Amino acid sequence: MANIKELLVSTLYANFDDHPWAEINKGQEIKVVQLRPSENLIVLQLRAQPFVVGGLHKHVGFTFGFTTKGAWSHNPKEFPYLPNSFVCEPIDEFHRYCNGPGITETYFINIGEQLYYDDEGREIIRRSTAQSLHDKYMAKCEELGLPRPNVMN
């Protein structure tokens, strides 16, 4: 059993308020808190504008979400994922993020990459990994003159 000092040294602490919002897609902003490219781990907060619909994609590994504000789903007509709801998104199934009528904020933990497809689901048009998200987020922070937070821990 580790002693308390060892636990404190190895425990990651991050405050979401210390990380800037950066728009990654039209109507979608993120705060990235932790990325581990070697494990393809992503921890982020997503804020989506009303009725934003994300790209068609599949998850290669588990994705867990916890909604704190607003409503969303994978169906553009119903939005049952409300504040205090938890979702475990499907692995290897096509779906889209569909935001409801208000601003939504959700925390996500992703393990594994996301594969984005054309609208017919025939061709992969982009791969999102912990490393590619790091590069995109840092470029956006720099472009906006925002501090580059340490997210690689």
Secondary structure in CASP SS format (residue, H / E / C, confidence):
PFRMAT SS
TARGET T0000
AUTHOR 0000-0000-0000
METHOD secondary structure of the structure
MODEL  1
M C 1.00
A C 1.00
N C 1.00
I H 1.00
K H 1.00
E H 1.00
L H 1.00
L H 1.00
V H 1.00
S H 1.00
T C 1.00
L C 1.00
Y C 1.00
A C 1.00
N C 1.00
F H 1.00
D H 1.00
D H 1.00
H C 1.00
P C 1.00
W C 1.00
A E 1.00
E E 1.00
I E 1.00
N E 1.00
K C 1.00
G C 1.00
Q E 1.00
E E 1.00
I E 1.00
K E 1.00
V E 1.00
V E 1.00
Q E 1.00
L E 1.00
R E 1.00
P C 1.00
S C 1.00
E C 1.00
N C 1.00
L E 1.00
I E 1.00
V E 1.00
L E 1.00
Q E 1.00
L E 1.00
R E 1.00
A E 1.00
Q C 1.00
P C 1.00
F C 1.00
V C 1.00
V E 1.00
G C 1.00
G C 1.00
L C 1.00
H E 1.00
K E 1.00
H E 1.00
V C 1.00
G C 1.00
F C 1.00
T E 1.00
F E 1.00
G E 1.00
F E 1.00
T E 1.00
T E 1.00
K E 1.00
G C 1.00
A C 1.00
W E 1.00
S E 1.00
H C 1.00
N E 1.00
P C 1.00
K C 1.00
E E 1.00
F C 1.00
P C 1.00
Y E 1.00
L C 1.00
P C 1.00
N C 1.00
S E 1.00
F E 1.00
V E 1.00
C E 1.00
E E 1.00
P C 1.00
I E 1.00
D C 1.00
E C 1.00
F C 1.00
H E 1.00
R C 1.00
Y C 1.00
C E 1.00
N E 1.00
G C 1.00
P C 1.00
G C 1.00
I C 1.00
T E 1.00
E E 1.00
T E 1.00
Y E 1.00
F E 1.00
I E 1.00
N E 1.00
I E 1.00
G C 1.00
E C 1.00
Q E 1.00
L E 1.00
Y E 1.00
Y E 1.00
D C 1.00
D C 1.00
E C 1.00
G C 1.00
R C 1.00
E C 1.00
I E 1.00
I E 1.00
R E 1.00
R E 1.00
S E 1.00
T C 1.00
A H 1.00
Q H 1.00
S H 1.00
L H 1.00
H H 1.00
D H 1.00
K H 1.00
Y H 1.00
M H 1.00
A H 1.00
K H 1.00
C H 1.00
E H 1.00
E H 1.00
L C 1.00
G C 1.00
L C 1.00
P C 1.00
R C 1.00
P C 1.00
N C 1.00
V C 1.00
M C 1.00
N C 1.00
END
